[in-house]
Amino acid sequence: MIKINNRFAMLFLCFFFSQSGFARITTNANDPEVKSKCADGTYSTSTGRGTCSHHGGVVYDDLPTRRKSNKKPKTEQPKNTIKCKDGTSTKAGKGACTRHGGIAR
């Protein structure tokens, strides 16, 4: 085993190996692990707080969808909602549309 006498070298090695398991930054948009696009044109494999923090932040409008969508298509209006006179919709029940001009008929 190698004996390390220099404290700075030891700190560097500890930092380097502790960071190796985290997200990585790449310039390849076709990488299957890419989940976020940074403002400087690089891509990250992480999501959440701190993603692209040193790359200008996350760009939300230019990243292709990476997950398959299992969502059902939205319907016009669920059965238990009503429409108010101002155009908004809310759950049916007591006091519905009281601050929206009443229920539209």
N, CA, C and O atoms as CSV, one atom per row, in Angstrom:
chain,resi,resn,atom,element,x,y,z
A,1,MET,N,N,0.837,-1.183,0.000
A,1,MET,CA,C,0.000,0.000,0.000
A,1,MET,C,C,0.881,1.245,0.000
A,1,MET,O,O,1.945,1.248,0.618
A,2,ILE,N,N,0.458,2.280,-0.672
A,2,ILE,CA,C,1.229,3.510,-0.797
A,2,ILE,C,C,0.970,4.390,0.421
A,2,ILE,O,O,-0.178,4.588,0.820
A,3,LYS,N,N,2.026,4.907,1.000
A,3,LYS,CA,C,1.905,5.805,2.146
A,3,LYS,C,C,1.942,7.245,1.638
A,3,LYS,O,O,2.881,7.637,0.946
A,4,ILE,N,N,0.916,8.035,1.984
A,4,ILE,CA,C,0.826,9.416,1.529
A,4,ILE,C,C,1.151,10.324,2.705
A,4,ILE,O,O,0.441,10.327,3.711
A,5,ASN,N,N,2.239,11.106,2.574
A,5,ASN,CA,C,2.671,11.995,3.640
A,5,ASN,C,C,2.109,13.402,3.487
A,5,ASN,O,O,1.930,14.100,4.485
A,6,ASN,N,N,1.834,13.822,2.294
A,6,ASN,CA,C,1.375,15.172,2.040
A,6,ASN,C,C,-0.125,15.280,2.327
A,6,ASN,O,O,-0.923,14.554,1.735
A,7,ARG,N,N,-0.507,16.176,3.226
A,7,ARG,CA,C,-1.925,16.341,3.596
A,7,ARG,C,C,-2.763,16.855,2.423
A,7,ARG,O,O,-3.915,16.456,2.253
A,8,PHE,N,N,-2.183,17.734,1.625
A,8,PHE,CA,C,-2.926,18.274,0.487
A,8,PHE,C,C,-3.211,17.192,-0.548
A,8,PHE,O,O,-4.291,17.162,-1.137
A,9,ALA,N,N,-2.263,16.322,-0.764
A,9,ALA,CA,C,-2.484,15.216,-1.693
A,9,ALA,C,C,-3.571,14.293,-1.164
A,9,ALA,O,O,-4.402,13.803,-1.929
A,10,MET,N,N,-3.564,14.059,0.133
A,10,MET,CA,C,-4.585,13.204,0.741
A,10,MET,C,C,-5.970,13.838,0.612
A,10,MET,O,O,-6.940,13.156,0.283
A,11,LEU,N,N,-6.061,15.148,0.873
A,11,LEU,CA,C,-7.346,15.835,0.732
A,11,LEU,C,C,-7.831,15.805,-0.713
A,11,LEU,O,O,-9.017,15.599,-0.972
A,12,PHE,N,N,-6.907,16.012,-1.656
A,12,PHE,CA,C,-7.273,15.966,-3.062
A,12,PHE,C,C,-7.811,14.595,-3.440
A,12,PHE,O,O,-8.842,14.497,-4.104
A,13,LEU,N,N,-7.132,13.545,-3.029
A,13,LEU,CA,C,-7.580,12.193,-3.357
A,13,LEU,C,C,-8.928,11.875,-2.723
A,13,LEU,O,O,-9.780,11.249,-3.353
A,14,CYS,N,N,-9.125,12.303,-1.482
A,14,CYS,CA,C,-10.419,12.079,-0.823
A,14,CYS,C,C,-11.535,12.806,-1.562
A,14,CYS,O,O,-12.609,12.244,-1.778
A,15,PHE,N,N,-11.285,14.053,-1.950
A,15,PHE,CA,C,-12.286,14.818,-2.682
A,15,PHE,C,C,-12.556,14.195,-4.043
A,15,PHE,O,O,-13.712,14.070,-4.446
A,16,PHE,N,N,-11.516,13.804,-4.752
A,16,PHE,CA,C,-11.660,13.236,-6.083
A,16,PHE,C,C,-12.491,11.963,-6.050
A,16,PHE,O,O,-13.413,11.808,-6.850
A,17,PHE,N,N,-12.184,11.063,-5.149
A,17,PHE,CA,C,-12.910,9.802,-5.102
A,17,PHE,C,C,-14.312,9.954,-4.528
A,17,PHE,O,O,-15.187,9.144,-4.833
A,18,SER,N,N,-14.544,10.968,-3.709
A,18,SER,CA,C,-15.897,11.178,-3.195
A,18,SER,C,C,-16.808,11.753,-4.266
A,18,SER,O,O,-18.019,11.534,-4.222
A,19,GLN,N,N,-16.253,12.486,-5.233
A,19,GLN,CA,C,-17.053,13.095,-6.286
A,19,GLN,C,C,-17.270,12.173,-7.475
A,19,GLN,O,O,-18.076,12.490,-8.350
A,20,SER,N,N,-16.597,11.078,-7.534
A,20,SER,CA,C,-16.664,10.226,-8.720
A,20,SER,C,C,-17.999,9.511,-8.873
A,20,SER,O,O,-18.308,9.057,-9.975
A,21,GLY,N,N,-18.796,9.390,-7.834
A,21,GLY,CA,C,-20.068,8.691,-7.919
A,21,GLY,C,C,-21.244,9.580,-8.241
A,21,GLY,O,O,-22.370,9.090,-8.337
A,22,PHE,N,N,-21.026,10.862,-8.411
A,22,PHE,CA,C,-22.120,11.787,-8.639
A,22,PHE,C,C,-22.356,12.006,-10.129
A,22,PHE,O,O,-21.763,11.329,-10.969
A,23,ALA,N,N,-23.213,12.943,-10.440
A,23,ALA,CA,C,-23.597,13.217,-11.822
A,23,ALA,C,C,-22.401,13.654,-12.645
A,23,ALA,O,O,-21.428,14.207,-12.132
A,24,ARG,N,N,-22.504,13.391,-13.921
A,24,ARG,CA,C,-21.431,13.807,-14.811
A,24,ARG,C,C,-21.988,14.745,-15.866
A,24,ARG,O,O,-23.173,14.705,-16.196
A,25,ILE,N,N,-21.121,15.580,-16.380
A,25,ILE,CA,C,-21.467,16.546,-17.420
A,25,ILE,C,C,-20.893,16.040,-18.736
A,25,ILE,O,O,-19.744,15.599,-18.790
A,26,THR,N,N,-21.691,16.104,-19.796
A,26,THR,CA,C,-21.256,15.641,-21.108
A,26,THR,C,C,-21.741,16.617,-22.176
A,26,THR,O,O,-22.628,17.431,-21.919
A,27,THR,N,N,-21.169,16.537,-23.358
A,27,THR,CA,C,-21.625,17.362,-24.479
A,27,THR,C,C,-22.432,16.544,-25.476
A,27,THR,O,O,-22.889,17.079,-26.486
A,28,ASN,N,N,-22.612,15.265,-25.210
A,28,ASN,CA,C,-23.335,14.369,-26.100
A,28,ASN,C,C,-24.811,14.337,-25.715
A,28,ASN,O,O,-25.174,13.781,-24.679
A,29,ALA,N,N,-25.651,14.927,-26.544
A,29,ALA,CA,C,-27.083,14.967,-26.255
A,29,ALA,C,C,-27.741,13.608,-26.428
A,29,ALA,O,O,-28.824,13.383,-25.889
A,30,ASN,N,N,-27.115,12.694,-27.165
A,30,ASN,CA,C,-27.712,11.385,-27.424
A,30,ASN,C,C,-27.370,10.354,-26.361
A,30,ASN,O,O,-27.768,9.195,-26.483
A,31,ASP,N,N,-26.651,10.742,-25.334
A,31,ASP,CA,C,-26.328,9.841,-24.234
A,31,ASP,C,C,-27.634,9.454,-23.536
A,31,ASP,O,O,-28.395,10.343,-23.154
A,32,PRO,N,N,-27.923,8.155,-23.354
A,32,PRO,CA,C,-29.200,7.751,-22.756
A,32,PRO,C,C,-29.355,8.161,-21.295
A,32,PRO,O,O,-30.471,8.149,-20.776
A,33,GLU,N,N,-28.268,8.521,-20.621
A,33,GLU,CA,C,-28.354,8.925,-19.221
A,33,GLU,C,C,-28.623,10.418,-19.049
A,33,GLU,O,O,-28.853,10.870,-17.927
A,34,VAL,N,N,-28.598,11.186,-20.125
A,34,VAL,CA,C,-28.786,12.633,-20.047
A,34,VAL,C,C,-30.215,12.942,-19.621
A,34,VAL,O,O,-31.173,12.420,-20.190
A,35,LYS,N,N,-30.344,13.805,-18.604
A,35,LYS,CA,C,-31.662,14.192,-18.106
A,35,LYS,C,C,-31.880,15.700,-18.110
A,35,LYS,O,O,-33.023,16.153,-18.063
A,36,SER,N,N,-30.799,16.493,-18.167
A,36,SER,CA,C,-30.914,17.946,-18.107
A,36,SER,C,C,-29.954,18.596,-19.096
A,36,SER,O,O,-28.867,18.078,-19.353
A,37,LYS,N,N,-30.368,19.735,-19.647
A,37,LYS,CA,C,-29.486,20.510,-20.523
A,37,LYS,C,C,-29.116,21.801,-19.811
A,37,LYS,O,O,-29.979,22.503,-19.284
A,38,CYS,N,N,-27.823,22.105,-19.801
A,38,CYS,CA,C,-27.323,23.319,-19.159
A,38,CYS,C,C,-27.325,24.479,-20.151
A,38,CYS,O,O,-27.359,24.268,-21.363
A,39,ALA,N,N,-27.288,25.701,-19.630
A,39,ALA,CA,C,-27.338,26.899,-20.465
A,39,ALA,C,C,-26.101,27.065,-21.336
A,39,ALA,O,O,-26.170,27.731,-22.368
A,40,ASP,N,N,-24.966,26.477,-20.949
A,40,ASP,CA,C,-23.756,26.613,-21.755
A,40,ASP,C,C,-23.642,25.550,-22.841
A,40,ASP,O,O,-22.613,25.467,-23.513
A,41,GLY,N,N,-24.678,24.736,-23.025
A,41,GLY,CA,C,-24.684,23.742,-24.090
A,41,GLY,C,C,-24.267,22.357,-23.659
A,41,GLY,O,O,-24.297,21.435,-24.475
A,42,THR,N,N,-23.882,22.173,-22.417
A,42,THR,CA,C,-23.526,20.846,-21.926
A,42,THR,C,C,-24.761,20.158,-21.370
A,42,THR,O,O,-25.783,20.802,-21.136
A,43,TYR,N,N,-24.669,18.860,-21.160
A,43,TYR,CA,C,-25.778,18.066,-20.651
A,43,TYR,C,C,-25.366,17.395,-19.354
A,43,TYR,O,O,-24.193,17.073,-19.166
A,44,SER,N,N,-26.322,17.181,-18.453
A,44,SER,CA,C,-26.040,16.581,-17.155
A,44,SER,C,C,-26.897,15.341,-16.954
A,44,SER,O,O,-28.003,15.236,-17.485
A,45,THR,N,N,-26.365,14.405,-16.176
A,45,THR,CA,C,-27.120,13.188,-15.874
A,45,THR,C,C,-27.922,13.326,-14.594
A,45,THR,O,O,-28.578,12.369,-14.181
A,46,SER,N,N,-27.892,14.481,-13.956
A,46,SER,CA,C,-28.621,14.653,-12.701
A,46,SER,C,C,-29.868,15.497,-12.909
A,46,SER,O,O,-30.031,16.166,-13.930
A,47,THR,N,N,-30.735,15.446,-11.921
A,47,THR,CA,C,-31.916,16.299,-11.876
A,47,THR,C,C,-32.010,16.848,-10.468
A,47,THR,O,O,-31.380,16.321,-9.551
A,48,GLY,N,N,-32.774,17.877,-10.291
A,48,GLY,CA,C,-32.971,18.409,-8.954
A,48,GLY,C,C,-32.083,19.594,-8.651
A,48,GLY,O,O,-31.499,20.211,-9.542
A,49,ARG,N,N,-31.999,19.889,-7.378
A,49,ARG,CA,C,-31.278,21.062,-6.907
A,49,ARG,C,C,-29.782,20.956,-7.213
A,49,ARG,O,O,-29.160,19.925,-6.961
A,50,GLY,N,N,-29.222,22.019,-7.750
A,50,GLY,CA,C,-27.797,22.063,-8.045
A,50,GLY,C,C,-27.415,21.576,-9.427
A,50,GLY,O,O,-26.244,21.643,-9.801
A,51,THR,N,N,-28.371,21.091,-10.187
A,51,THR,CA,C,-28.064,20.637,-11.542
A,51,THR,C,C,-27.633,21.836,-12.376
A,51,THR,O,O,-28.314,22.862,-12.383
A,52,CYS,N,N,-26.529,21.719,-13.066
A,52,CYS,CA,C,-25.966,22.764,-13.933
A,52,CYS,C,C,-25.635,24.049,-13.169
A,52,CYS,O,O,-25.664,25.131,-13.754
A,53,SER,N,N,-25.322,23.948,-11.880
A,53,SER,CA,C,-25.089,25.145,-11.075
A,53,SER,C,C,-23.864,25.934,-11.522
A,53,SER,O,O,-23.842,27.154,-11.359
A,54,HIS,N,N,-22.863,25.295,-12.069
A,54,HIS,CA,C,-21.682,26.001,-12.560
A,54,HIS,C,C,-21.662,26.075,-14.086
A,54,HIS,O,O,-20.620,26.339,-14.686
A,55,HIS,N,N,-22.801,25.845,-14.701
A,55,HIS,CA,C,-22.902,25.862,-16.159
A,55,HIS,C,C,-24.010,26.794,-16.634
A,55,HIS,O,O,-24.493,26.646,-17.757
A,56,GLY,N,N,-24.419,27.742,-15.814
A,56,GLY,CA,C,-25.405,28.738,-16.216
A,56,GLY,C,C,-26.842,28.369,-15.942
A,56,GLY,O,O,-27.742,29.100,-16.355
A,57,GLY,N,N,-27.096,27.276,-15.268
A,57,GLY,CA,C,-28.460,26.867,-14.961
A,57,GLY,C,C,-29.013,25.896,-15.983
A,57,GLY,O,O,-28.360,25.575,-16.976
A,58,VAL,N,N,-30.221,25.435,-15.727
A,58,VAL,CA,C,-30.871,24.430,-16.566
A,58,VAL,C,C,-31.720,25.110,-17.628
A,58,VAL,O,O,-32.408,26.090,-17.342
A,59,VAL,N,N,-31.675,24.593,-18.860
A,59,VAL,CA,C,-32.534,25.047,-19.951
A,59,VAL,C,C,-33.654,24.023,-20.062
A,59,VAL,O,O,-33.394,22.851,-20.334
A,60,TYR,N,N,-34.887,24.445,-19.859
A,60,TYR,CA,C,-36.002,23.509,-19.802
A,60,TYR,C,C,-36.691,23.287,-21.142
A,60,TYR,O,O,-37.367,22.273,-21.316
A,61,ASP,N,N,-36.541,24.197,-22.089
A,61,ASP,CA,C,-37.327,24.116,-23.316
A,61,ASP,C,C,-36.657,23.354,-24.449
A,61,ASP,O,O,-37.303,23.112,-25.469
A,62,ASP,N,N,-35.395,22.963,-24.322
A,62,ASP,CA,C,-34.676,22.389,-25.452
A,62,ASP,C,C,-34.255,20.936,-25.235
A,62,ASP,O,O,-33.446,20.422,-26.008
A,63,LEU,N,N,-34.767,20.268,-24.231
A,63,LEU,CA,C,-34.361,18.896,-23.947
A,63,LEU,C,C,-35.446,17.934,-24.402
A,63,LEU,O,O,-36.599,18.076,-23.994
A,64,PRO,N,N,-35.107,16.957,-25.236
A,64,PRO,CA,C,-36.119,15.986,-25.656
A,64,PRO,C,C,-36.578,15.144,-24.476
A,64,PRO,O,O,-35.831,14.940,-23.519
A,65,THR,N,N,-37.790,14.666,-24.550
A,65,THR,CA,C,-38.340,13.847,-23.475
A,65,THR,C,C,-37.599,12.532,-23.413
A,65,THR,O,O,-37.459,11.842,-24.423
A,66,ARG,N,N,-37.125,12.184,-22.238
A,66,ARG,CA,C,-36.327,10.974,-22.064
A,66,ARG,C,C,-37.139,9.817,-21.501
A,66,ARG,O,O,-36.702,8.669,-21.582
A,67,ARG,N,N,-38.284,10.085,-20.943
A,67,ARG,CA,C,-39.091,9.029,-20.342
A,67,ARG,C,C,-40.327,8.779,-21.192
A,67,ARG,O,O,-40.841,9.679,-21.856
A,68,LYS,N,N,-40.784,7.552,-21.156
A,68,LYS,CA,C,-42.024,7.241,-21.851
A,68,LYS,C,C,-43.181,7.772,-21.020
A,68,LYS,O,O,-43.215,7.603,-19.801
A,69,SER,N,N,-44.100,8.399,-21.673
A,69,SER,CA,C,-45.231,8.977,-20.968
A,69,SER,C,C,-46.362,7.962,-20.881
A,69,SER,O,O,-46.848,7.473,-21.901
A,70,ASN,N,N,-46.770,7.653,-19.676
A,70,ASN,CA,C,-47.889,6.746,-19.444
A,70,ASN,C,C,-49.129,7.504,-19.012
A,70,ASN,O,O,-50.082,6.907,-18.511
A,71,LYS,N,N,-49.121,8.802,-19.201
A,71,LYS,CA,C,-50.247,9.612,-18.771
A,71,LYS,C,C,-51.418,9.444,-19.730
A,71,LYS,O,O,-51.244,9.312,-20.941
A,72,LYS,N,N,-52.607,9.453,-19.156
A,72,LYS,CA,C,-53.818,9.407,-19.963
A,72,LYS,C,C,-54.061,10.792,-20.557
A,72,LYS,O,O,-53.713,11.796,-19.935
A,73,PRO,N,N,-54.646,10.862,-21.736
A,73,PRO,CA,C,-54.958,12.174,-22.296
A,73,PRO,C,C,-55.972,12.903,-21.423
A,73,PRO,O,O,-56.887,12.294,-20.868
A,74,LYS,N,N,-55.794,14.216,-21.310
A,74,LYS,CA,C,-56.692,15.001,-20.468
A,74,LYS,C,C,-58.064,15.110,-21.122
A,74,LYS,O,O,-58.183,15.280,-22.335
A,75,THR,N,N,-59.078,15.010,-20.302
A,75,THR,CA,C,-60.445,15.180,-20.785
A,75,THR,C,C,-60.823,16.648,-20.654
A,75,THR,O,O,-60.120,17.427,-20.011
A,76,GLU,N,N,-61.909,17.007,-21.252
A,76,GLU,CA,C,-62.355,18.388,-21.208
A,76,GLU,C,C,-62.591,18.863,-19.778
A,76,GLU,O,O,-62.013,19.860,-19.346
A,77,GLN,N,N,-63.435,18.154,-19.053
A,77,GLN,CA,C,-63.757,18.546,-17.699
A,77,GLN,C,C,-64.217,17.310,-16.928
A,77,GLN,O,O,-65.124,16.612,-17.379
A,78,PRO,N,N,-63.610,17.027,-15.776
A,78,PRO,CA,C,-64.066,15.884,-14.983
A,78,PRO,C,C,-65.527,16.048,-14.569
A,78,PRO,O,O,-66.058,17.159,-14.560
A,79,LYS,N,N,-66.166,14.938,-14.228
A,79,LYS,CA,C,-67.598,14.947,-13.924
A,79,LYS,C,C,-67.953,15.755,-12.683
A,79,LYS,O,O,-69.047,16.314,-12.612
A,80,ASN,N,N,-67.057,15.830,-11.706
A,80,ASN,CA,C,-67.410,16.502,-10.461
A,80,ASN,C,C,-66.967,17.963,-10.421
A,80,ASN,O,O,-66.820,18.518,-9.332
A,81,THR,N,N,-66.751,18.598,-11.563
A,81,THR,CA,C,-66.398,20.014,-11.584
A,81,THR,C,C,-67.498,20.812,-12.263
A,81,THR,O,O,-68.263,20.297,-13.080
A,82,ILE,N,N,-67.550,22.072,-11.902
A,82,ILE,CA,C,-68.521,22.982,-12.506
A,82,ILE,C,C,-67.781,24.202,-13.023
A,82,ILE,O,O,-66.645,24.467,-12.631
A,83,LYS,N,N,-68.433,24.939,-13.902
A,83,LYS,CA,C,-67.822,26.119,-14.495
A,83,LYS,C,C,-68.453,27.374,-13.895
A,83,LYS,O,O,-69.673,27.477,-13.767
A,84,CYS,N,N,-67.589,28.325,-13.531
A,84,CYS,CA,C,-68.056,29.583,-12.957
A,84,CYS,C,C,-68.298,30.609,-14.067
A,84,CYS,O,O,-67.884,30.406,-15.209
A,85,LYS,N,N,-68.975,31.718,-13.722
A,85,LYS,CA,C,-69.300,32.752,-14.700
A,85,LYS,C,C,-68.069,33.458,-15.252
A,85,LYS,O,O,-68.104,33.977,-16.367
A,86,ASP,N,N,-66.975,33.485,-14.484
A,86,ASP,CA,C,-65.772,34.153,-14.979
A,86,ASP,C,C,-64.891,33.233,-15.821
A,86,ASP,O,O,-63.809,33.639,-16.246
A,87,GLY,N,N,-65.339,31.997,-16.068
A,87,GLY,CA,C,-64.611,31.080,-16.932
A,87,GLY,C,C,-63.757,30.059,-16.209
A,87,GLY,O,O,-63.245,29.134,-16.839
A,88,THR,N,N,-63.590,30.200,-14.907
A,88,THR,CA,C,-62.811,29.221,-14.152
A,88,THR,C,C,-63.672,28.019,-13.823
A,88,THR,O,O,-64.899,28.089,-13.898
A,89,SER,N,N,-63.037,26.921,-13.460
A,89,SER,CA,C,-63.788,25.736,-13.053
A,89,SER,C,C,-63.313,25.304,-11.678
A,89,SER,O,O,-62.166,25.552,-11.304
A,90,THR,N,N,-64.184,24.664,-10.932
A,90,THR,CA,C,-63.889,24.250,-9.570
A,90,THR,C,C,-64.680,23.001,-9.225
A,90,THR,O,O,-65.540,22.570,-9.992
A,91,LYS,N,N,-64.384,22.420,-8.063
A,91,LYS,CA,C,-65.136,21.255,-7.603
A,91,LYS,C,C,-66.559,21.661,-7.258
A,91,LYS,O,O,-66.803,22.749,-6.736
A,92,ALA,N,N,-67.477,20.783,-7.553
A,92,ALA,CA,C,-68.869,21.034,-7.216
A,92,ALA,C,C,-69.050,20.870,-5.715
A,92,ALA,O,O,-68.444,19.991,-5.101
A,93,GLY,N,N,-69.878,21.709,-5.134
A,93,GLY,CA,C,-70.146,21.614,-3.705
A,93,GLY,C,C,-70.607,22.944,-3.149
A,93,GLY,O,O,-70.771,23.921,-3.880
A,94,LYS,N,N,-70.817,22.963,-1.825
A,94,LYS,CA,C,-71.297,24.158,-1.157
A,94,LYS,C,C,-70.264,25.277,-1.284
A,94,LYS,O,O,-69.084,25.065,-1.004
A,95,GLY,N,N,-70.692,26.443,-1.695
A,95,GLY,CA,C,-69.814,27.599,-1.818
A,95,GLY,C,C,-69.001,27.636,-3.098
A,95,GLY,O,O,-68.094,28.458,-3.234
A,96,ALA,N,N,-69.309,26.772,-4.021
A,96,ALA,CA,C,-68.566,26.761,-5.281
A,96,ALA,C,C,-68.857,28.041,-6.052
A,96,ALA,O,O,-70.012,28.458,-6.133
A,97,CYS,N,N,-67.863,28.653,-6.604
A,97,CYS,CA,C,-67.945,29.864,-7.428
A,97,CYS,C,C,-68.456,31.086,-6.667
A,97,CYS,O,O,-68.964,32.017,-7.292
A,98,THR,N,N,-68.337,31.116,-5.333
A,98,THR,CA,C,-68.846,32.266,-4.579
A,98,THR,C,C,-68.080,33.542,-4.893
A,98,THR,O,O,-68.680,34.616,-4.910
A,99,ARG,N,N,-66.811,33.465,-5.137
A,99,ARG,CA,C,-66.015,34.660,-5.443
A,99,ARG,C,C,-65.706,34.773,-6.930
A,99,ARG,O,O,-64.810,35.517,-7.329
A,100,HIS,N,N,-66.443,34.042,-7.742
A,100,HIS,CA,C,-66.219,34.056,-9.189
A,100,HIS,C,C,-67.484,34.409,-9.959
A,100,HIS,O,O,-67.592,34.097,-11.144
A,101,GLY,N,N,-68.433,35.052,-9.305
A,101,GLY,CA,C,-69.639,35.510,-9.985
A,101,GLY,C,C,-70.767,34.500,-10.028
A,101,GLY,O,O,-71.789,34.757,-10.663
A,102,GLY,N,N,-70.616,33.378,-9.383
A,102,GLY,CA,C,-71.655,32.358,-9.374
A,102,GLY,C,C,-71.425,31.295,-10.434
A,102,GLY,O,O,-70.452,31.330,-11.187
A,103,ILE,N,N,-72.355,30.348,-10.465
A,103,ILE,CA,C,-72.248,29.217,-11.384
A,103,ILE,C,C,-72.797,29.602,-12.750
A,103,ILE,O,O,-73.879,30.182,-12.844
A,104,ALA,N,N,-72.062,29.286,-13.801
A,104,ALA,CA,C,-72.518,29.545,-15.169
A,104,ALA,C,C,-73.559,28.502,-15.539
A,104,ALA,O,O,-73.388,27.314,-15.267
A,105,ARG,N,N,-74.629,28.954,-16.156
A,105,ARG,CA,C,-75.718,28.035,-16.529
A,105,ARG,C,C,-75.803,27.880,-18.014
A,105,ARG,O,O,-76.659,27.147,-18.510
